[in-house]
Amino acid sequence: MRVLNYHAFWSKGAISWLPRLTCDSDNDSMRRFQAVNVRRLFERAGRAIEDSLMPERCVFCGVDCENGERFVCIGCADDLPRIDHACPRCAQAAGAPLRSDVTCADCQIRPPPFVAARAPFSYEFPVDAAIKALKFRHKLFYVPALGALLESAFAELPSDIDVLLPVPLHWQRHAVRGFNQARELCKPLQKSTGLPILKAVVRSRPTPYQSGLNAKQRRRNLRRAFEVRSVIHATHVLIVDDVITTGETCRELASALLQGGVDKVSVLAVARAARNS
């Protein structure tokens, strides 16, 4: 695959600026019907113009998406670093398929407080570059593509999940960055699943950046970093994040949720870093 420069393109639906035609009289059903048809005509014309002038492009290589492709062309999709076999409990890559009731050695030695985790990709190029560009260079045009990749992995999780929780940022970090990348990734998932986003959990204290820290240092760094501020009316919470590195963030957050009265917690991320990375 020849990787070109990353691109930012308008997403589909850019014709939302078109005026909504309405009529003054609610009793005039014919005029309302005609107004709706006229607006639909404008929408179709707008989409045709948009498709011809600004076709949807692959976020990784910039080529036109064709034949129903969304955000990622078929060539790049085939080359993404997918995790074919993983531990069902922590999403760490495994060398061979594991039964659903069998976990990796790390999970047997130190079981995580969540019941399941999925991450469809390894934290390698170009997925790692896309996540870093999203987080640190404000390249939000990666969100629809990464969100669509999360949707396919969601189907592998337990069916009783009833709420989504993007990993919270401390308000100071949010003020500097301007957005929470986990929440942005959660929005497409919310739209496709219809599940609400939980707002009862906050990052109660600022923590140094995790990059460069080993698992023990991350554990110490994240201790009591999350706080449940109100009653959670849900039984199975899905934590959503961009990448699982050592899993310590998800462990600490899941522990806070369980202490707050939640029955079960699962985890979904775009990528999983290799062990000891």
N, C-alpha and C positions, 0 to 999 in steps of 0.2 A: 504494500500500500504506500503510495506517495503522499505524504502528509504536507499540505499546503499551509499557508497562514490561517490562523483562526479568523472566523468571520462573524459579524453581527448583522443579522438581517431582520427585517420586520416579520412578525409572525402573522399567520393567517388571521383574518378577522379585522384587518386594518380599516375595513369599510364601516366600522361602528360609528363613524362621525356622521353618517347619512342621517338626515332629519327623519324623525318618526312622524308620519302623517296621521293626523287625527281629525275628527270632526267635532263641531261644537255641540251637536245634538246627540244625546245618547239614544234617542228614539229612532234616529235615522239609520236603520241597520244596513240599508243599501250603500249609503255613503261610507259607513265604516268598512264594509266588505271591500269596496273599491279602494279605499285608502290602504288597507292591508295588502291588496294585490299590487298596487302601485309600488309600495315599499319593497315587496318581495322582488319585483322587477328590477328596482334600483339595486337591491342586494346582489342579485344574480349578475347584473351588468358589472357591478363593482368587483365581484370575485373574478369574473372573466378578465377584466383589465388587470387586476392584481396578479393573476396567474401568468398572464402574458408578459407583464413588465417586471414583476418581482417574484419569480418562482421560488418556492421553498428550497432552501439550500441545506446541505449537510453541515452541521456545526463543526465537524472534525476536519473535513477536506474542502468544503465550499462548493462541491458540484451540485447540480440540480437534483432534487429528490424526484424520483419517477415511480410509476406503477404502485402507488399507494404507500410509498416510503414516507415516514414521518420523522423529521429532524436528523436522522442518521441514514446515509445511503447504504445500500446493501453491501458494498465493498468494505466500508468501515465497520459495519455491524459484524461482518464475518471475522474481522481482524481484532475486535475488542478482546481484552484479556479475561474471558469468562472463566468462572470457577465451575468446573463440571461436577466435582464431588466435594462435599463439605460436611463438617460436623453439624448436625441439626440443632445443636444447643448454642454454639458460639459462632457459627459460620466460617470457622477456620478451614482453609483448604485441606482436603484429604487426598491421599494417593489412590484411593479406591472407594467405591460406593460403600456407605455405611447404612445399616438398618436404622429406622426411625427411633428405635429404642437404644441405640448404641452411640455413645459420645466419644470424643477424642480423649487422650490421656490427660490433658490439662483440665478438662471439665470434670473428669473423674477425681482428680486430685483436689481441685478447688471448684466445686460446682457454682456456676453463676446464678444469681437470683432471678434471672429470666428463664422462661421455659423454652423459647425458640428464638433463633436469629437467622436472618437471610441477608446475604450480600452477593449480588449476581456477578460482580467483577472483582478481580484482583487489583490492588492499588498500584497499577503500573501504567505506562504510557499507552494510549493517550488519555485514559480516564483520570490518572493522577494530575496531569497537566490541566485538564478541564476543571477539576475540583479546585485546584490552586488558583486558577484564573477567576473562577467564580468567587472564591472567598477573599482573595487578597488584591484582585485587580478589578473587582466590581463588574465582571463579565456575566451579567445576568441572563444573557441570551442562551446560556447553557442550561438554564433551569428547565425549559420545556422538554429538552432531550433527556436530561438526567431523570426528570420526573416520569417520563414515559418508560424509561428503563426500570424504574422502581415499581411501576404498575404491574409489570409482568412477574416480578418477584413476589409481590404481595399475594398472589394466588397460591403460593406455596406455604403460607403461614396458616395458623389455626383459624377456623372459620368463626370463632366466637369473639374476635376482637371487636370492641364497640367504641373505641375512641383513639385518636391519634395525638401524639405528643412530640413535637419537634424539640430536640435538645435545647434547653433555654440558654441564652447568652446573658451574662451580667449586663446591667443597663449601661455601665461605662464602656464595655466592649461594643455594645450595640450602637452607642452614640458615635464611637470612632469609626466603626465599619459602615454604619448606616442601614444595616439590615442583618437579619439572622438567616444564614444560608440554609439551615435545617428547616426553618419555617417556610422559606421560599420553595424548597423541594417538597414540602408537605402539601402545598396548595393544589398542585395537579392531582395528587393522590386523594385529597379530600373531595375534589370534583368528581373523580372517577368512582370512588367508593361510596360517597354520600355520608361518610363518618365525620363527626364533629372534631374540632381541634381543641384539646384541653388547654386551659389557661390558668389552672389552679397551682401550677408549679413554677417556681422562680429559681434563678441562680442567686443565692443569697449573699455571696461574697465573691469579689473578683479573684480569679486565679491566674497565675502566670501562664504563658503559652506552653502547651504540652509538647511542642516539637523538640526533639532531642532528649526527652526524658524517658527513662526506662519504666517498666511496669511498676516497680516499687516506688519510684519517685512520683509517678502519676497518681498512684494510690494515695500517697501522702498529700499531694497537691490538691486532690479533689475531695478530701475528707470533709463531710458536712457542708458541701458546696451547694446542695439543692435543698429547697424547703417547700413543703406543701402548705399553701396559704389558706385553702378552703376545702370543704368536703368534696370529694370526688364521687360523682354519681355514675360510676362505671365499674365494671368488674375485670376487664381485660384491656390493658393499655398497650398500644404499640408505640414504642420509641422510634423516632425517625431521625436519622443523621446522614451526613455526607459520607463519612468513612469511619470504620471501626479499626482502630490501631491496636492497642492492647486490650481494649474492652473495658477499661477501668471507668471511663465516663458512664457507660451504660450500666455497669454494676452499681455505681454509687447512686445513679438516678433511679434505677429499679428498686434498690433498697429503700430509698426515700418514699417511693410510691407504695411499696408493700407496707411500710410503717404507717402510711397514711390511710390504709384500709383497702387498697386494691387487692384483688384476689390473685391475678396473674399479670405478667408483663412479658412482651415479646419485643424484638428489635429488628428494624429494617434499615439498611444502609445501602448506598450505591456501591461501595467498594470495601474490601477487607484487606488490611495490610498483612503481609506474610509474617509468620511467627518470628520473633526476635528482630523485627525491622525497626 
